């Protein structure tokens, strides 16, 4: 993990507070079959739902940040509304 991950996250959030911000999830236990299976599932979901690089539509919920007061204005709301 990069030592400056939190600073990078804060910088990105300041630039784009109206968006859902997420990052890469990396399996820290490659010898554990359950961790490896979970990582493979996450990788497959990211590949399928985020095929267009600059328009991601999927983030794992354990790795996402958004401004609570702005939740109804987030760009990801377009995806949630479309899927209903």
C-alpha positions in Angstrom: 0.0 0.0 0.0 1.3 3.5 -0.9 2.3 5.5 2.2 0.4 8.5 0.9 -2.9 6.8 0.1 -4.9 8.9 2.5 -3.5 12.1 1.1 -4.2 11.0 -2.4 -7.7 10.1 -1.5 -8.3 13.5 0.1 -6.8 15.3 -2.9 -9.1 13.5 -5.3 -12.1 14.1 -3.0 -11.4 17.8 -2.9 -11.3 17.9 -6.7 -14.5 15.8 -7.3 -16.6 15.8 -4.1 -19.7 15.3 -6.2 -18.6 11.9 -7.3 -18.3 8.5 -5.7 -14.5 7.8 -5.3 -13.1 4.3 -5.1 -9.8 2.6 -5.5 -8.1 -0.7 -6.2 -8.7 -3.6 -3.9 -5.7 -5.9 -3.6 -5.7 -9.3 -1.9 -3.1 -9.4 0.9 -3.5 -13.1 1.4 -2.8 -14.8 -1.9 -2.3 -18.2 -0.3 -5.8 -18.2 1.2 -8.3 -19.8 -1.2 -11.2 -17.7 0.2 -9.3 -14.4 -0.1 -8.2 -15.4 -3.6 -11.7 -16.4 -4.6 -13.1 -13.1 -3.3 -10.4 -11.2 -5.2 -11.2 -13.0 -8.4 -14.9 -12.2 -8.1 -14.1 -8.5 -7.5 -11.7 -8.4 -10.4 -14.3 -10.0 -12.7 -17.0 -7.6 -11.6 -14.7 -4.6 -12.2 -13.8 -5.9 -15.6 -17.5 -6.5 -16.6 -19.1 -3.3 -15.2 -16.2 -0.9 -15.8 -15.4 -1.8 -19.4 -15.4 1.9 -20.4 -12.4 3.3 -18.5 -13.5 6.8 -17.8 -17.1 5.9 -16.9 -17.0 3.3 -14.1 -20.3 2.0 -12.9 -19.2 -0.4 -10.1 -17.3 0.1 -6.9 -17.0 -2.4 -4.0 -18.8 -0.9 -1.0 -15.8 -1.5 1.2 -13.6 0.8 -0.9 -15.7 3.9 -1.7 -15.9 7.4 -0.4 -18.6 10.0 -1.0 -19.9 13.2 0.6 -23.0 12.3 2.6 -24.7 15.7 2.1 -24.3 15.4 -1.6 -25.4 11.8 -2.1 -28.5 12.6 -4.2 -26.3 14.6 -6.6 -23.6 12.0 -7.2 -22.9 10.9 -10.8 -23.4 7.3 -9.7 -27.0 8.1 -9.0 -27.6 7.8 -12.8 -26.7 4.2 -12.6 -28.7 3.4 -9.5 -31.8 5.0 -11.0 -31.4 3.2 -14.3 -31.1 -0.2 -12.6 -34.5 0.0 -10.7 
